[in-house]
Amino acid sequence: MNVDETYFFNVTVANEGLSVVPGQPTEEDPLIKYTGYLYTVIDINWKVSGSYDFGTATSGYTTQLDDMGLTNVIEIPVNGSSVWESFNHTFVRDAFDFGVKPYETLEVVVKARVFFEVYNVSVGMDGSHRGPLAAEASITLKLLDDKKMEYVDGKYLDMASEVEPLSGVAEAEYLNVSRFIGYLADMNQSIEAGDYFSALKTYSKYDDKYRAQLISSLTEESSASYGKTLLIGQLEQDLDFLNVTYNILEDKYVSLSRTYQVRQTELEAAKQSLSTAITAVFLASIAFFFVGRISVSRGTHIGEQTVSMEGESRDY
């Protein structure tokens, strides 16, 4: 219920099998008789409820604040019929007027009771009063005011400040991100529907239980991330070492390549020199061979002793 609004409480009294006529004595005392009417009473009681934590336990409390009654007298409906009544009240006092804190709940208990009206034979009808209780029913409502709404809105912002950053967490191993985002969405949905008490109930569960789970999950996730960070750091060190080793090997390769190119050039030069030398020797040998042949021929014409190629000596 909202403060500063008027509410109607409708009561239907149905006779489902009771036959009572005026002057009929009650079962408890023959001198006490029914008048044939009913007292219909609406009792409105204000109370505050709350809880406090100590260690792992929680204790609840309820304190009575105020009460008032609305009364009406109606004729007992005949068997199989009913009578409808309406009572109204404007709730002008809020939680502040009763000294209720925003984290506490201001409850209104509305109880409808129906009594038989009776009188004592010795006194007569003028002394009629409430007799035995015929039936009763009650409802418990919660009174909502501006302070309560501001308090719940603030708690929603508190939860949002802790939960919304989780939406940026990807591939969490121990943290169920969607679960906590869901709690925040439930609270927001209740607020948008005007159900501030359900929203506060959601926050209370989060504050009492779910936040501890969130902290535990974040701790495990942080520990796992730290281990991954150490592994990544080691891998980075190994990579740096491999990069240095690669650079050294690359430098050696470049040096060896250059040395190879120099040696290859020298080898090519040596091969060229050797080829030239072999060619020169071959040509020299051919020249010597022909020169030798010419000398032998000349010696034959002048009557000198010559040596044949077969190694025999002849005189001409």
C-alpha positions as semicolon CSV with decimal commas, in nm:
position;residue;x (nm);y (nm);z (nm)
1;M;0,000;0,000;0,000
2;N;0,104;0,360;-0,060
3;V;0,092;0,636;0,196
4;D;-0,169;0,913;0,152
5;E;-0,410;0,687;-0,032
6;T;-0,750;0,552;0,071
7;Y;-0,813;0,178;0,066
8;F;-1,140;-0,013;0,084
9;F;-1,167;-0,340;0,269
10;N;-1,462;-0,544;0,155
11;V;-1,604;-0,811;0,381
12;T;-1,855;-1,072;0,269
13;V;-2,040;-1,260;0,543
14;A;-2,197;-1,579;0,407
15;N;-2,429;-1,809;0,600
16;E;-2,349;-2,160;0,486
17;G;-2,577;-2,367;0,710
18;L;-2,636;-2,179;1,036
19;S;-2,995;-2,123;1,148
20;V;-3,019;-1,855;1,418
21;V;-3,335;-1,671;1,513
22;P;-3,372;-1,378;1,753
23;G;-3,420;-1,496;2,113
24;Q;-3,254;-1,831;2,057
25;P;-3,030;-1,918;2,352
26;T;-2,659;-1,983;2,299
27;E;-2,507;-2,323;2,354
28;E;-2,287;-2,205;2,642
29;D;-2,554;-2,038;2,860
30;P;-2,933;-2,058;2,825
31;L;-2,968;-1,712;2,979
32;I;-2,760;-1,559;2,700
33;K;-2,960;-1,529;2,379
34;Y;-2,894;-1,420;2,021
35;T;-3,032;-1,088;1,900
36;G;-3,029;-1,198;1,538
37;Y;-2,753;-0,952;1,446
38;L;-2,378;-0,968;1,386
39;Y;-2,094;-0,741;1,492
40;T;-1,856;-0,696;1,202
41;V;-1,522;-0,555;1,315
42;I;-1,223;-0,443;1,110
43;D;-0,902;-0,417;1,314
44;I;-0,605;-0,235;1,161
45;N;-0,271;-0,294;1,329
46;W;0,061;-0,127;1,241
47;K;0,384;-0,303;1,324
48;V;0,747;-0,289;1,223
49;S;0,950;-0,596;1,129
50;G;1,318;-0,638;1,057
51;S;1,621;-0,854;1,117
52;Y;1,983;-0,829;1,217
53;D;2,281;-1,055;1,159
54;F;2,534;-1,182;1,408
55;G;2,801;-1,417;1,282
56;T;2,638;-1,667;1,051
57;A;2,296;-1,635;1,217
58;T;2,007;-1,396;1,160
59;S;1,745;-1,289;1,410
60;G;1,411;-1,131;1,321
61;Y;1,196;-0,901;1,528
62;T;0,848;-0,749;1,521
63;T;0,724;-0,451;1,720
64;Q;0,363;-0,341;1,757
65;L;0,317;0,028;1,675
66;D;-0,053;0,123;1,671
67;D;-0,400;-0,013;1,610
68;M;-0,752;0,101;1,540
69;G;-1,091;-0,061;1,485
70;L;-1,387;-0,005;1,251
71;T;-1,717;-0,159;1,359
72;N;-2,054;-0,217;1,201
73;V;-2,364;-0,413;1,300
74;I;-2,551;-0,617;1,041
75;E;-2,839;-0,859;1,050
76;I;-2,751;-1,226;1,037
77;P;-2,808;-1,340;0,680
78;V;-3,049;-1,626;0,639
79;N;-2,915;-1,969;0,561
80;G;-2,768;-1,983;0,210
81;S;-2,736;-1,606;0,166
82;S;-2,460;-1,349;0,223
83;V;-2,415;-0,986;0,323
84;W;-2,146;-0,760;0,175
85;E;-1,985;-0,474;0,369
86;S;-1,716;-0,223;0,283
87;F;-1,483;-0,034;0,516
88;N;-1,233;0,231;0,412
89;H;-0,934;0,404;0,565
90;T;-0,686;0,666;0,447
91;F;-0,328;0,590;0,549
92;V;-0,176;0,928;0,627
93;R;0,119;0,820;0,844
94;D;0,437;0,693;0,681
95;A;0,743;0,512;0,814
96;F;0,900;0,835;0,936
97;D;0,593;0,914;1,148
98;F;0,625;0,574;1,316
99;G;1,003;0,600;1,356
100;V;1,063;0,308;1,119
101;K;1,405;0,289;0,949
102;P;1,426;0,251;0,568
103;Y;1,579;-0,097;0,603
104;E;1,284;-0,205;0,821
105;T;0,935;-0,291;0,695
106;L;0,620;-0,112;0,802
107;E;0,343;-0,373;0,795
108;V;-0,032;-0,326;0,823
109;V;-0,236;-0,622;0,943
110;V;-0,604;-0,594;0,855
111;K;-0,823;-0,844;1,036
112;A;-1,195;-0,890;0,981
113;R;-1,388;-1,056;1,263
114;V;-1,756;-1,137;1,292
115;F;-1,925;-1,184;1,630
116;F;-2,275;-1,286;1,723
117;E;-2,463;-1,015;1,904
118;V;-2,615;-1,147;2,230
119;Y;-2,796;-1,018;2,541
120;N;-2,863;-1,138;2,891
121;V;-3,223;-1,220;2,967
122;S;-3,196;-1,043;3,300
123;V;-3,086;-0,719;3,133
124;G;-3,283;-0,733;2,810
125;M;-3,207;-0,628;2,456
126;D;-3,076;-0,290;2,568
127;G;-2,771;-0,465;2,711
128;S;-2,671;-0,639;2,389
129;H;-2,302;-0,688;2,327
130;R;-2,052;-0,901;2,138
131;G;-2,091;-1,268;2,187
132;P;-1,906;-1,572;2,049
133;L;-1,676;-1,534;1,750
134;A;-1,842;-1,657;1,432
135;A;-1,556;-1,621;1,180
136;E;-1,243;-1,425;1,102
137;A;-0,994;-1,357;0,822
138;S;-0,687;-1,137;0,788
139;I;-0,436;-1,004;0,539
140;T;-0,092;-0,850;0,594
141;L;0,006;-0,556;0,376
142;K;0,323;-0,348;0,348
143;L;0,315;0,028;0,353
144;L;0,529;0,199;0,091
145;D;0,647;0,560;0,112
146;D;0,896;0,785;-0,067
147;K;1,180;0,711;0,175
148;K;1,143;0,340;0,117
149;M;1,146;0,386;-0,259
150;E;1,461;0,601;-0,242
151;Y;1,625;0,341;-0,020
152;V;1,549;0,055;-0,263
153;D;1,664;0,262;-0,561
154;G;1,992;0,324;-0,380
155;K;2,038;-0,046;-0,310
156;Y;1,981;-0,120;-0,676
157;L;2,263;0,123;-0,763
158;D;2,483;-0,050;-0,505
159;M;2,424;-0,387;-0,667
160;A;2,469;-0,243;-1,015
161;S;2,807;-0,095;-0,920
162;E;2,927;-0,443;-0,820
163;V;2,759;-0,654;-1,088
164;E;2,756;-0,448;-1,408
165;P;3,140;-0,451;-1,444
166;L;3,115;-0,831;-1,469
167;S;2,954;-0,795;-1,812
168;G;3,301;-0,716;-1,948
169;V;3,445;-1,045;-1,817
170;A;3,481;-1,302;-2,095
171;E;3,547;-1,676;-2,069
172;A;3,547;-1,684;-1,688
173;E;3,638;-2,023;-1,546
174;Y;3,492;-1,996;-1,195
175;L;3,258;-1,695;-1,221
176;N;2,899;-1,741;-1,345
177;V;2,856;-1,393;-1,488
178;S;2,505;-1,447;-1,625
179;R;2,383;-1,555;-1,282
180;F;2,473;-1,228;-1,112
181;I;2,356;-1,021;-1,408
182;G;2,025;-1,206;-1,369
183;Y;1,993;-1,098;-1,004
184;L;2,036;-0,737;-1,108
185;A;1,781;-0,776;-1,387
186;D;1,527;-0,929;-1,144
187;M;1,565;-0,637;-0,905
188;N;1,529;-0,384;-1,185
189;Q;1,218;-0,559;-1,317
190;S;1,055;-0,548;-0,973
191;I;1,129;-0,177;-0,936
192;E;0,986;-0,099;-1,278
193;A;0,671;-0,290;-1,181
194;G;0,643;-0,083;-0,860
195;D;0,708;-0,388;-0,643
196;Y;0,976;-0,234;-0,425
197;F;0,942;-0,496;-0,154
198;S;1,023;-0,783;-0,392
199;A;1,315;-0,576;-0,522
200;L;1,440;-0,528;-0,168
201;K;1,397;-0,900;-0,101
202;T;1,616;-0,976;-0,403
203;Y;1,879;-0,733;-0,280
204;S;1,868;-0,880;0,072
205;K;1,939;-1,228;-0,068
206;Y;2,222;-1,085;-0,274
207;D;2,362;-0,898;0,024
208;D;2,333;-1,194;0,263
209;K;2,441;-1,478;0,036
210;Y;2,511;-1,398;-0,327
211;R;2,772;-1,129;-0,261
212;A;2,981;-1,381;-0,064
213;Q;2,954;-1,620;-0,358
214;L;3,059;-1,340;-0,593
215;I;3,364;-1,258;-0,382
216;S;3,456;-1,627;-0,359
217;S;3,420;-1,672;-0,735
218;L;3,624;-1,359;-0,805
219;T;3,894;-1,483;-0,567
220;E;3,914;-1,818;-0,745
221;E;3,911;-1,645;-1,082
222;S;4,186;-1,409;-0,969
223;S;4,396;-1,700;-0,844
224;A;4,351;-1,885;-1,171
225;S;4,432;-1,569;-1,367
226;Y;4,746;-1,518;-1,157
227;G;4,857;-1,871;-1,240
228;K;4,791;-1,805;-1,607
229;T;4,985;-1,479;-1,579
230;L;5,286;-1,663;-1,435
231;L;5,265;-1,918;-1,715
232;I;5,236;-1,646;-1,974
233;G;5,532;-1,466;-1,815
234;Q;5,739;-1,784;-1,834
235;L;5,634;-1,836;-2,194
236;E;5,727;-1,478;-2,274
237;Q;6,070;-1,535;-2,118
238;D;6,112;-1,853;-2,322
239;L;6,006;-1,663;-2,633
240;D;6,256;-1,388;-2,560
241;F;6,530;-1,649;-2,516
242;L;6,433;-1,816;-2,844
243;N;6,431;-1,478;-3,017
244;V;6,783;-1,404;-2,888
245;T;6,898;-1,751;-2,989
246;Y;6,743;-1,706;-3,329
247;N;6,914;-1,370;-3,374
248;I;7,250;-1,525;-3,278
249;L;7,199;-1,813;-3,517
250;E;7,090;-1,572;-3,787
251;D;7,407;-1,368;-3,735
252;K;7,614;-1,685;-3,754
253;Y;7,432;-1,787;-4,068
254;V;7,499;-1,450;-4,227
255;S;7,867;-1,472;-4,128
256;L;7,899;-1,827;-4,258
257;S;7,719;-1,728;-4,576
258;R;7,960;-1,446;-4,632
259;T;8,257;-1,673;-4,558
260;Y;8,116;-1,929;-4,796
261;Q;8,077;-1,667;-5,066
262;V;8,441;-1,554;-5,014
263;R;8,566;-1,912;-5,020
264;Q;8,351;-1,983;-5,323
265;T;8,499;-1,681;-5,499
266;E;8,851;-1,791;-5,402
267;L;8,775;-2,144;-5,516
268;E;8,642;-2,020;-5,846
269;A;8,958;-1,806;-5,887
270;A;9,177;-2,105;-5,800
271;K;8,988;-2,325;-6,044
272;Q;9,031;-2,060;-6,311
273;S;9,407;-2,029;-6,237
274;L;9,445;-2,407;-6,236
275;S;9,258;-2,437;-6,563
276;T;9,478;-2,168;-6,714
277;A;9,793;-2,338;-6,585
278;I;9,688;-2,678;-6,717
279;T;9,607;-2,525;-7,052
280;A;9,949;-2,354;-7,062
281;V;10,133;-2,676;-6,975
282;F;9,938;-2,864;-7,238
283;L;10,015;-2,606;-7,501
284;A;10,381;-2,602;-7,396
285;S;10,396;-2,978;-7,427
286;I;10,245;-2,967;-7,775
287;A;10,484;-2,694;-7,879
288;F;10,779;-2,886;-7,743
289;F;10,667;-3,194;-7,928
290;F;10,649;-3,014;-8,260
291;V;10,974;-2,825;-8,204
292;G;11,147;-3,152;-8,127
293;R;11,020;-3,305;-8,450
294;I;11,142;-3,013;-8,658
295;S;11,492;-3,029;-8,502
296;V;11,526;-3,395;-8,583
297;S;11,425;-3,338;-8,945
298;R;11,688;-3,068;-8,994
299;G;11,960;-3,289;-8,851
300;T;11,887;-3,557;-9,108
301;H;11,950;-3,330;-9,401
302;I;12,298;-3,216;-9,281
303;G;12,429;-3,569;-9,226
304;E;12,429;-3,560;-8,852
305;Q;12,352;-3,853;-8,641
306;T;12,000;-3,858;-8,539
307;V;11,799;-4,048;-8,295
308;S;11,480;-4,192;-8,422
309;M;11,170;-4,179;-8,220
310;E;11,208;-4,554;-8,175
311;G;11,539;-4,503;-8,000
312;E;11,778;-4,652;-8,268
313;S;12,093;-4,473;-8,386
314;R;12,168;-4,446;-8,758
315;D;12,447;-4,293;-8,970
316;Y;12,376;-4,137;-9,302
